[in-house]
């Protein structure tokens, strides 16, 4: 019988999991009171058509290009009313500040309800399991770790340096060869190593979480906290802000985690498996162990910086001092949470950054962190969560059942198709700008 359990996930700090290459632009949302309303493309086009304003809308945003703002158009035509918002909204996001331009949306289902994909959960667990395996090997046999991991990384970086500027393929191959391949280098009868069938994480099945209410998310402002080498290791905040939809603190979700006994037995017959893979409890323990090391690394990073008038670090330091999370997920985790880089020597991490990404003068690697800001100062870190097999504290986040699918009337079809094409062209203009 499969080892299958429901896992409870509580959001400790705001979580963002985005859609690849996707942003929400000012011609897709409007602000009313303390919320941003993201409008349905189909409902907006139908509403404007009924008001005989569809052509006026298309002409204006095609004329203004990336300077077009839906908010101004609606206000000018007296349409920015609650009735309009109710008729056209896809979902809304609670926001105390208005993004100057676009913002990053959270991944959502077909009914615009935010959820955490099982692939994101499993990816973070994969990193934690690999980290635990390598950390144990490093402690048991430092000589093996030096020869099998550190020297291979050094050799690969030397090869890339000889070629000149690294390509995206170099970065992908590096990650697969020295990180993920360690979990596919197992023996199975009649299977060539490595390949997807020899991936030990095949034993692990992770479901998506249940979705939250479509309007449950909050808008957060993020900036880059960076280490400045001169003078005197200062902490600085880069001026540019980005905005993203986040699952708020206190949200509680559930997902199903299963260890397939058949696949586990097949691997165990031919390999020595890490203890963490023997049970769901072992997997959660591996996540907690890596998170404990990550928390310490983040605290060490903050201590290495000296607060200046440019960045007050008290709130962020206090957050880590009281942090009760055992899992980190999504945007903002950076190199240390998404790889096993914490196990590499500091100088090698610096060489890795300078070779594959950008050469920096900072002795800290990585030197920057994406943080949530309040009043322009660092306030919270992204994506810390708590996993448990027992129910966690109740949440006040609203739930929503799946709404019935709606279709547009045929009389709107041609106009809506033209409207959608025009919006896509404008998205491309925003990306170019």
C-alpha positions as CSV (number, residue, x, y, z in Angstrom):
1,X,0.0,0.0,0.0
2,X,1.3,3.5,-0.9
3,X,2.5,5.8,1.8
4,X,0.1,8.7,1.1
5,X,-0.7,11.6,3.4
6,X,-2.3,15.0,3.4
7,X,0.3,17.7,4.1
8,X,-0.7,21.1,5.5
9,X,1.2,24.1,4.3
10,X,1.0,27.5,6.1
11,X,2.4,30.6,4.5
12,X,4.8,32.3,6.9
13,X,5.9,35.1,4.6
14,X,4.3,36.3,1.4
15,X,4.7,33.7,-1.4
16,X,4.9,34.4,-5.1
17,X,4.9,31.6,-7.8
18,X,4.7,33.2,-11.2
19,X,3.7,32.4,-14.7
20,X,6.7,32.2,-17.1
21,X,7.1,35.3,-19.3
22,X,3.8,36.8,-18.1
23,X,3.0,40.2,-16.7
24,X,-0.2,42.2,-16.2
25,X,0.0,45.6,-17.9
26,X,-1.9,48.9,-17.3
27,X,-4.3,48.2,-20.1
28,X,-5.5,45.1,-18.3
29,X,-6.2,46.4,-14.8
30,X,-7.7,49.3,-12.9
31,X,-7.6,50.5,-9.3
32,X,-10.5,51.1,-7.1
33,X,-10.1,51.9,-3.4
34,X,-7.6,49.4,-2.0
35,X,-7.7,46.8,-4.7
36,X,-6.5,46.2,-8.3
37,X,-9.1,44.8,-10.6
38,X,-7.7,42.6,-13.3
39,X,-10.3,42.6,-16.1
40,X,-11.6,39.7,-18.2
41,X,-10.6,40.4,-21.8
42,X,-13.9,38.9,-23.1
43,X,-16.1,40.7,-20.6
44,X,-14.4,44.0,-21.2
45,X,-14.7,43.8,-25.0
46,X,-18.4,42.8,-24.6
47,X,-19.1,45.7,-22.2
48,X,-17.4,48.3,-24.4
49,X,-19.2,47.0,-27.4
50,X,-22.6,47.5,-25.7
51,X,-21.6,51.1,-24.8
52,X,-20.4,51.7,-28.4
53,X,-16.9,52.4,-27.1
54,X,-15.0,49.4,-28.3
55,X,-13.6,51.2,-31.4
56,X,-12.7,54.3,-29.4
57,X,-10.8,52.1,-26.9
58,X,-8.9,50.3,-29.6
59,X,-8.0,53.5,-31.5
60,X,-6.8,55.2,-28.3
61,X,-4.5,52.4,-27.1
62,X,-3.2,51.7,-30.6
63,X,-2.3,55.4,-30.8
64,X,-0.7,55.7,-27.4
65,X,1.0,52.3,-27.3
66,X,2.7,51.6,-24.0
67,X,1.5,55.0,-22.8
68,X,-2.1,53.8,-22.7
69,X,-3.7,53.3,-19.3
70,X,-7.1,51.7,-19.1
71,X,-7.8,53.6,-15.8
72,X,-7.7,56.9,-17.6
73,X,-9.8,55.8,-20.5
74,X,-12.6,54.5,-18.2
75,X,-12.5,57.6,-16.0
76,X,-12.7,59.9,-19.1
77,X,-15.8,58.0,-20.3
78,X,-17.5,57.8,-16.9
79,X,-17.3,54.0,-16.8
80,X,-15.2,53.4,-13.7
81,X,-18.2,52.3,-11.5
82,X,-18.8,49.3,-9.2
83,X,-21.3,48.0,-11.8
84,X,-18.6,48.1,-14.4
85,X,-16.1,46.3,-12.2
86,X,-18.6,43.6,-11.2
87,X,-19.4,43.0,-14.9
88,X,-15.9,42.8,-16.2
89,X,-13.6,41.6,-13.4
90,X,-11.6,38.4,-13.7
91,X,-10.2,38.7,-10.2
92,X,-9.0,41.4,-7.8
93,X,-5.9,41.8,-5.7
94,X,-5.7,43.7,-2.4
95,X,-3.1,46.5,-2.7
96,X,-2.0,49.4,-0.6
97,X,0.2,50.8,-3.4
98,X,-0.4,51.0,-7.1
99,X,2.2,49.5,-9.4
100,X,3.7,52.2,-11.8
101,X,3.4,49.8,-14.7
102,X,3.1,46.1,-14.9
103,X,3.1,43.5,-12.1
104,X,3.7,39.8,-11.9
105,X,0.7,37.5,-11.6
106,X,0.5,34.4,-9.4
107,X,-0.2,31.1,-11.2
108,X,-3.9,30.4,-11.3
109,X,-6.3,27.7,-12.6
110,X,-8.8,28.0,-15.4
111,X,-11.2,29.8,-13.0
112,X,-8.6,32.4,-11.9
113,X,-8.1,30.8,-8.5
114,X,-4.5,30.8,-7.2
115,X,-2.8,27.5,-6.2
116,X,0.6,26.1,-5.7
117,X,1.5,23.6,-8.5
118,X,2.7,20.2,-7.4
119,X,5.7,20.6,-9.7
120,X,6.9,23.6,-7.6
121,X,6.5,21.7,-4.4
122,X,8.3,18.7,-5.7
123,X,11.1,20.8,-7.2
124,X,11.8,22.3,-3.7
125,X,11.7,18.9,-2.1
126,X,14.1,17.5,-4.8
127,X,16.6,20.2,-3.9
128,X,16.2,19.5,-0.2
129,X,16.7,15.8,-0.6
130,X,19.8,16.3,-2.9
131,X,21.2,18.8,-0.4
132,X,20.7,16.3,2.5
133,X,22.4,13.5,0.5
134,X,25.4,15.6,-0.4
135,X,25.8,17.2,3.1
136,X,25.9,13.7,4.6
137,X,28.5,12.5,2.1
138,X,30.5,15.6,2.7
139,X,30.5,15.0,6.5
140,X,31.2,11.2,6.1
141,X,33.9,11.5,3.4
142,X,35.3,15.0,2.7
143,X,37.8,13.5,0.3
144,X,35.0,12.1,-1.9
145,X,33.1,15.4,-1.8
146,X,36.2,17.2,-2.9
147,X,36.9,14.8,-5.8
148,X,33.4,14.1,-6.9
149,X,31.7,17.5,-6.5
150,X,34.1,20.4,-6.0
151,X,36.8,19.4,-8.5
152,X,34.2,18.6,-11.2
153,X,32.5,22.0,-10.7
154,X,35.9,23.7,-10.9
155,X,36.8,21.7,-14.1
156,X,33.5,22.6,-15.7
157,X,33.9,26.3,-14.9
158,X,37.3,26.2,-16.5
159,X,35.9,24.7,-19.7
160,X,33.2,27.4,-19.8
161,X,35.8,30.2,-19.3
162,X,37.9,28.9,-22.2
163,X,34.8,29.2,-24.5
164,X,34.2,32.9,-23.5
165,X,30.8,34.1,-22.6
166,X,28.5,31.3,-21.2
167,X,25.3,30.5,-23.1
168,X,22.0,29.5,-21.7
169,X,22.8,26.0,-22.7
170,X,26.0,26.1,-20.6
171,X,23.9,27.1,-17.6
172,X,21.3,24.4,-18.2
173,X,23.9,21.7,-18.8
174,X,25.9,22.8,-15.7
175,X,22.8,22.4,-13.5
176,X,21.8,19.1,-14.9
177,X,25.3,17.6,-14.9
178,X,26.3,18.5,-11.4
179,X,23.1,18.8,-9.5
180,X,20.1,17.0,-10.9
181,X,22.1,14.1,-12.5
182,X,23.0,13.0,-9.0
183,X,19.4,11.9,-8.5
184,X,19.2,10.1,-11.8
185,X,22.5,8.2,-11.4
186,X,20.8,5.1,-10.0
187,X,20.9,1.5,-11.4
188,X,17.8,-0.3,-12.7
189,X,17.8,-3.5,-14.8
190,X,17.9,-2.8,-18.6
191,X,18.1,0.9,-18.1
192,X,21.0,3.1,-19.3
193,X,22.2,5.7,-16.8
194,X,21.2,8.4,-16.4
195,X,17.8,8.8,-17.8
196,X,14.3,9.9,-16.5
197,X,13.5,6.3,-15.5
198,X,16.5,6.1,-13.2
199,X,15.5,9.3,-11.4
200,X,15.0,8.3,-7.8
201,X,12.4,11.0,-7.4
202,X,10.0,9.0,-9.5
203,X,8.9,7.4,-6.2
204,X,7.5,10.7,-5.1
205,X,4.1,11.9,-6.2
206,X,3.0,15.5,-5.2
207,X,-0.4,16.9,-6.0
208,X,-1.3,20.6,-6.6
209,X,-2.7,22.4,-3.6
210,X,-6.3,23.2,-3.4
211,X,-7.0,26.7,-4.8
212,X,-7.7,29.7,-2.7
213,X,-10.5,32.2,-3.4
214,X,-9.8,34.1,-6.6
215,X,-9.6,37.4,-4.6
216,X,-7.5,36.2,-1.7
217,X,-4.1,37.5,-2.9
218,X,-2.2,40.7,-1.9
219,X,0.1,42.9,-3.9
220,X,3.6,43.3,-2.5
221,X,6.4,45.6,-3.5
222,X,9.9,44.1,-3.9
223,X,13.3,45.6,-4.2
224,X,16.8,44.2,-4.4
225,X,18.9,44.4,-1.2
226,X,22.5,44.3,-2.3
227,X,25.9,44.2,-0.7
228,X,28.2,47.1,-1.6
229,X,31.9,46.3,-1.2
230,X,33.1,49.8,-0.7
231,X,33.1,51.4,1.7
232,X,32.8,49.1,4.7
233,X,30.4,46.5,3.4
234,X,27.2,48.6,3.3
235,X,23.7,47.4,2.6
236,X,22.1,49.3,-0.2
237,X,18.6,49.2,-1.8
238,X,18.4,49.4,-5.6
239,X,16.0,52.1,-6.7
240,X,13.8,50.0,-9.0
241,X,10.7,48.4,-7.5
242,X,8.8,45.4,-8.9
243,X,5.3,44.3,-7.8
244,X,3.9,40.9,-7.6
245,X,0.8,39.0,-6.5
246,X,1.4,37.0,-3.3
247,X,-0.4,34.5,-1.1
248,X,-0.6,36.4,2.2
249,X,0.8,35.3,5.6
250,X,-1.4,33.0,7.5
251,X,-2.9,31.3,4.4
252,X,-3.2,27.5,4.9
253,X,-3.4,25.0,2.0
254,X,-3.2,21.3,1.7
255,X,-1.7,18.9,-0.9
256,X,-1.3,15.1,-1.1
257,X,2.2,13.5,-0.9
258,X,2.7,9.9,-1.8
259,X,5.6,7.5,-1.9
260,X,5.1,4.8,-4.4
261,X,6.1,1.5,-2.8
262,X,6.5,-0.4,-6.0
263,X,9.0,2.0,-7.5
264,X,10.7,2.4,-4.1
265,X,11.2,-1.4,-3.9
266,X,12.5,-1.5,-7.5
267,X,15.2,1.0,-6.7
268,X,16.0,-0.5,-3.3
269,X,16.8,-3.9,-4.8
270,X,19.7,-2.4,-6.8
271,X,20.8,0.7,-4.9
272,X,21.5,2.1,-1.5
273,X,18.9,4.8,-1.1
274,X,19.0,7.9,1.1
275,X,17.1,7.5,4.4
276,X,15.0,10.5,3.7
277,X,13.2,8.7,0.8
278,X,11.9,5.9,3.0
279,X,8.9,7.7,4.3
280,X,6.9,11.0,4.0
281,X,8.2,11.9,7.4
282,X,11.8,11.5,6.2
283,X,11.1,13.8,3.2
284,X,9.7,16.5,5.4
285,X,12.7,16.1,7.8
286,X,15.0,16.7,4.8
287,X,13.1,19.9,3.9
288,X,13.3,21.1,7.5
289,X,17.1,20.3,7.7
290,X,17.9,22.3,4.6
291,X,15.7,25.2,5.7
292,X,17.5,25.4,9.0
293,X,20.8,25.8,7.2
294,X,19.3,28.3,4.8
295,X,17.9,30.3,7.7
296,X,21.4,30.4,9.3
297,X,23.0,31.4,5.9
298,X,20.5,34.3,5.6
299,X,21.2,35.5,9.1
300,X,25.0,35.4,8.4
301,X,24.4,37.4,5.3
302,X,22.5,40.1,7.2
303,X,25.2,40.2,9.9
304,X,27.8,40.7,7.2
305,X,26.0,43.8,6.1
306,X,26.1,47.0,8.1
307,X,23.0,49.0,8.3
308,X,23.2,52.5,6.7
309,X,20.8,55.2,6.0
310,X,20.2,53.5,2.6
311,X,18.9,50.2,4.1
312,X,17.6,49.6,7.6
313,X,17.9,45.9,8.3
314,X,16.2,45.6,11.7
315,X,12.8,44.4,10.4
316,X,14.4,41.7,8.2
317,X,16.7,40.6,11.0
318,X,13.8,40.4,13.4
319,X,11.9,38.3,10.9
320,X,14.6,35.7,10.7
321,X,15.2,35.7,14.5
322,X,11.6,34.6,15.1
323,X,11.1,32.5,11.8
324,X,9.3,29.2,12.4
325,X,9.4,28.0,8.8
326,X,10.7,24.6,7.6
327,X,10.3,25.0,3.9
328,X,11.1,27.7,1.3
329,X,9.4,28.0,-2.0
330,X,8.9,30.2,-5.1
331,X,10.3,33.6,-6.1
332,X,12.9,35.3,-4.0
333,X,14.7,32.3,-2.6
334,X,17.7,32.8,-4.9
335,X,20.7,30.6,-5.5
336,X,21.0,29.2,-2.0
337,X,17.4,27.9,-1.8
338,X,17.2,26.5,-5.3
339,X,20.6,24.7,-5.5
340,X,23.1,23.0,-3.2
341,X,25.4,26.0,-3.4
342,X,25.5,26.3,0.4
343,X,27.7,23.1,0.5
344,X,30.4,24.6,-1.9
345,X,33.3,26.6,-0.6
346,X,32.7,30.4,-0.6
347,X,35.4,31.1,-3.2
348,X,33.9,28.5,-5.5
349,X,30.4,30.0,-5.1
350,X,31.9,33.4,-6.1
351,X,33.6,31.8,-9.1
352,X,30.4,30.1,-10.1
353,X,28.5,33.4,-10.0
354,X,31.2,35.4,-11.8
355,X,31.5,32.7,-14.6
356,X,27.8,31.8,-15.2
357,X,26.1,35.0,-14.4
358,X,27.6,38.4,-13.7
359,X,31.1,39.3,-12.5
360,X,30.8,41.2,-9.2
361,X,33.5,42.7,-7.0
362,X,31.6,41.6,-3.9
363,X,33.2,38.9,-1.7
364,X,29.7,37.7,-0.8
365,X,28.1,35.2,-3.3
366,X,25.3,35.7,-3.8
367,X,25.5,39.4,-3.0
368,X,21.8,40.3,-3.5
369,X,18.4,39.3,-2.2
370,X,14.9,40.1,-3.4
371,X,13.0,41.3,-0.4
372,X,9.6,42.7,0.4
373,X,9.7,46.3,1.3
374,X,7.6,48.6,3.5
375,X,8.1,52.4,3.3
376,X,11.1,51.7,1.1
377,X,13.0,49.5,3.6
378,X,13.5,45.7,3.8
379,X,10.6,44.2,5.7
380,X,10.2,40.5,4.9
381,X,11.8,37.6,3.0
382,X,9.8,35.8,0.3
383,X,8.4,32.3,0.3
384,X,8.9,30.9,3.8
385,X,6.4,28.2,4.7
386,X,5.6,25.6,7.4
387,X,4.8,22.0,6.5
388,X,3.0,19.7,8.9
389,X,1.1,16.4,8.8
390,X,-1.3,17.7,11.4
391,X,-3.8,20.6,10.8
392,X,-2.3,24.0,11.2
393,X,-4.0,27.2,12.5
394,X,-7.2,28.0,10.8
395,X,-7.1,30.8,8.1
396,X,-9.6,33.5,7.3
397,X,-8.8,33.3,3.6
398,X,-12.0,32.9,1.6
399,X,-12.6,29.8,-0.5
400,X,-14.5,29.7,-3.7
401,X,-16.2,26.9,-5.6
402,X,-15.5,26.7,-9.4
403,X,-17.8,29.0,-11.2
404,X,-19.7,27.9,-14.3
405,X,-17.9,28.5,-17.6
406,X,-19.3,31.5,-19.5
407,X,-19.3,32.1,-23.2
408,X,-19.7,35.3,-25.2
409,X,-22.7,35.9,-27.5
410,X,-22.0,35.2,-31.1
411,X,-22.7,38.9,-32.0
412,X,-19.5,39.8,-30.1
413,X,-17.2,37.2,-31.6
414,X,-15.6,39.3,-34.4
415,X,-15.1,42.4,-32.3
416,X,-13.7,40.4,-29.4
417,X,-11.2,38.6,-31.7
418,X,-10.0,41.9,-33.0
419,X,-9.8,43.2,-29.4
420,X,-7.7,40.2,-28.3
421,X,-5.3,40.7,-31.2
422,X,-4.8,44.3,-30.4
423,X,-4.1,43.6,-26.7
424,X,-1.5,41.0,-27.7
425,X,0.3,43.6,-29.9
426,X,0.2,46.0,-27.1
427,X,1.7,43.5,-24.7
428,X,4.6,43.1,-27.2
429,X,5.1,46.9,-27.2
430,X,5.3,46.9,-23.4
431,X,7.9,44.2,-23.4
432,X,10.0,46.1,-25.9
433,X,9.8,49.3,-23.9
